[in-house]
Amino acid sequence: MNKKLEWLIIIFLLVILVGLSACSPNPHVDKQSQHETTKELNDKITKEMEAMDKEQAMKDNPEPANFEGIVDALGCMFAPDDCPLKQRNEEQKMDR
């Protein structure tokens, strides 16, 4: 009978220790800042969404974005004497 009582006490102590360890504080901290207000969070989300919309609009836009570069390239192809790049290079050589 004495052995059974010892085992019951040991099991009871183990159950209490396991129960107390479950009440320990969480070692993981929250990722979100505690001082961030709802307005700041909404502003941050809005900025991220606007950036994503702008990025998506650039992907969906089939038109070229650099018209000046295209004009310069075509101008140099069909009129190499009037090429702005060639003129810039010549001006740099003269300045030196």
Stockholm file with secondary structure:
# STOCKHOLM 1.0

chainA/1-96         MNKKLEWLIIIFLLVILVGLSACSPNPHVDKQSQHETTKELNDKITKEMEAMDKEQAMKDNPEPANFEGIVDALGCMFAPDDCPLKQRNEEQKMDR
#=GR chainA/1-96 SS CHHHHHHHHHHHHHHHHHHHHHTSCCSCCCSSCTTCCHHHHHHHHHHHHHHHHHHHHHHHCCSCSCHHHHHHHHHHHHCGGGCHHHHHHHHHHHHC
#=GC SS_cons        CHHHHHHHHHHHHHHHHHHHHHTSCCSCCCSSCTTCCHHHHHHHHHHHHHHHHHHHHHHHCCSCSCHHHHHHHHHHHHCGGGCHHHHHHHHHHHHC
//
